[in-house]
C-alpha cells in the first residue's frame, strides 16, 4: 500500500502550501482481477516549501508546530492503512470515496447535511418556453459540484447581453434555417459590434475577441441543452500580438527589489517570489501550467566538455494525450533561482501572477511604448500603452524564444527547448525587434546598391 504525502503546487498568500495524502491500494497488472484504487485528499496541514522533507514526507523542525502536524500525518497514514487492511481481510472492495469518509468523518457528515439541504429544481412547466436565462440556471445547478464560483459565473455576461438584445430569448432561436444560417445570431453579433456599450469605459462596440469568447460560451450552453451547435461559426477570433522583453529588460526586472511597500506589509515576500518565478520562466520557457508542476528531481547535471551543466528535464502536459519531454539547460541566473527555492518554485495562481508582474514591471521602469491593436467588427483600433501593461505570464514564453534566437540559437533547437510540436508555432512565438528589422532592411538595400554600382 504505497502512501505518500506531498505539497500541493498552489501556495497560500503567506507562501505555505497544503499537504496532500496520496494512497493507492489493490492490485494492478495484466494478470490481476482487481483494479488499483487511488485517493488523493488534503490533510488539513500546510508548511513552507523550504520546511518540507520530500524524501521522508514530513515537515522539518524549522516549521512552527511541526511536531503536532507530523503526528497528524502519522495518524492519517495509520488510519488509511488500517482501513485498507480491514477491507482486505473482510474481502470487501474499498472505494476511494468510502476511504475518504473513514478518514474524514466530520467532513463527510457536513457534505451529507449540505446535500440534504439543497432544494430540488422546480419542475419545468411545458407550457412555458425555455429561455437562455433558464438554460443558464440549469447549467449552473448541474455544474455546481464541478466548477469554481468563477467558472459558474463565466456565462453571466453573455446572458446579460442576450437579455438586453432580446429579452426572454429562447435557445431554439439559435437553430439554423434551411440554408444553414442563424439569422438571430447574425443580428446579435451586429448588435454587439454596433450598439453594445462597455460598462467601464462607456465605449460603444465590443472587441472581436470578446465576441469570440461569447460565441464559445453560447456553444457550451446550447450543447448542454442538447441543441446542435455546428452552424455557430466564430469569425471574430483574432490573434493577439504579444511583445517579448529584451534581455536588458529581463535583467532590469530581476534587479528590481519590490519592497517599496507600506511598513508592515506582508506582500514583499510574495512579490519577490513572483519576480523570481517570472525571470526563471523567461530564461527557461515552460508553459505556466508546467512551471507549477516542476519538482527538484526534474533537474539533471550533465557533463559537457568536462563541465557540469544543469539541465531541466520535464514532461510537458498540454492535454491528456499531448505529452512531450522537454530538456533545456539553465542559464546561471535561472540556476541560482532554482537553487534558492530548492527546486520548488513558489508559483502563485495565474491571476495573482499577472497582477504582480505588472506591478513590479511598472516599478522597474519598463515603460517602453508598445502599440496594441484591437478590432471592433471591421474597424482596426490602435493604442500606444507602456510595456508593463502588456506583460503577462505567457510573455515569458515569447521572451525565451526571442532571446534564444537573438543570441544565435537555431530555431530547431529552440523548438525542442519549448516543446512545440511544429516549427511554425515556434516562428509565431519569435518576435523581431523593430530597430533590428529596419536596420536589416536598409542593409539589404545597401548591399544591392553596392553590388549594382558600376
C-alpha positions, 0 to 999 in steps of 0.5 A: 500500500504505497502512501505518500504525502506531498505539497500541493503546487498552489501556495497560500498568500503567506507562501505555505502550501497544503499537504496532500495524502496520496494512497493507492491500494489493490492490485494492478497488472495484466494478470490481476482481477482487481483494479488499483484504487487511488485517493488523493485528499488534503490533510488539513496541514500546510508548511513552507516549501523550504520546511518540507522533507520530500524524501521522508514526507514530513515537515522539518523542525524549522516549521512552527508546530511541526511536531503536532502536524507530523503526528497528524500525518502519522495518524492519517497514514495509520488510519488509511492503512488500517482501513485498507487492511480491514477491507482486505481481510473482510474481502470487501472492495474499498472505494476511494470515496468510502476511504475518504469518509473513514478518514474524514468523518466530520467532513463527510457528515457536513457534505451529507447535511449540505446535500440534504439541504439543497432544494430540488429544481422546480419542475419545468412547466411545458407550457412555458418556453425555455429561455437562455436565462433558464438554460443558464440556471440549469447549467449552473445547478448541474455544474455546481459540484464541478466548477469554481464560483468563477467558472459558474459565473463565466456565462453571466455576461453573455446572458446579460447581453442576450437579455438586453438584445432580446429579452426572454430569448429562447435557445431554439432561436439559435437553430439554423434555417434551411440554408444553414444560417442563424439569422438571430445570431447574425443580428446579435453579433451586429448588435454587439459590434454596433450598439453594445456599450462597455460598462467601464469605459462607456465605449460603444462596440465590443472587441472581436475577441470578446465576441469570440469568447461569447460565441464559445460560451453560447456553444457550451450552453446550447450543447448542454441543452442538447441543441446542435451547435455546428452552424455557430461559426466564430469569425471574430477570433483574432490573434493577439500580438504579444511583445517579448522583453529584451534581455536588458529588460529581463535583467532590469526586472530581476534587479528590481527589489519590490519592497517599496511597500507600506511598513508592515506589509506582508506582500514583499515576500510574495512579490519577490517570489513572483519576480523570481518565478517570472525571470526563471520562466523567461530564461527557461520557457515552460508553459505556466501550467508546467512551471507549477508542476516542476519538482527538484528531481526534474533537474539533471547535471550533465557533463559537457566538455568536462563541465557540469551543466544543469539541465531541466528535464520535464514532461510537458502536459498540454492535454491528456494525450499531448505529452512531450519531454522537454530538456533545456539547460539553465542559464546561471541566473535561472540556476541560482533561482532554482537553487534558492527555492530548492527546486520548488518554485513558489508559483502563485495562481495565474491571476495573482501572477499577472497582477504582480508582474505588472506591478513590479514591471511598472516599478522597474521602469519598463515603460517602453511604448508598445502599440496594441491593436484591437478590432471592433467588427471591421474597424482596426483600433490602435493604442500606444500603452507602456510595456508593463501593461502588456506583460503577462505570464505567457510573455515569458514564453515569447521572451525565451524564444526571442532571446534564444534566437537573438543570441544565435540559437537555431530555431530547431533547437529552440523548438525542442527547448519549448516543446512545440510540436511544429516549427511554425508555432515556434516562428509565431512565438519569435518576435523581431525587434523593430530597430533590428528589422529596419536596420536589416532592411536598409542593409539589404538595400545597401548591399544591392546598391553596392553590388549594382554600382558600376 
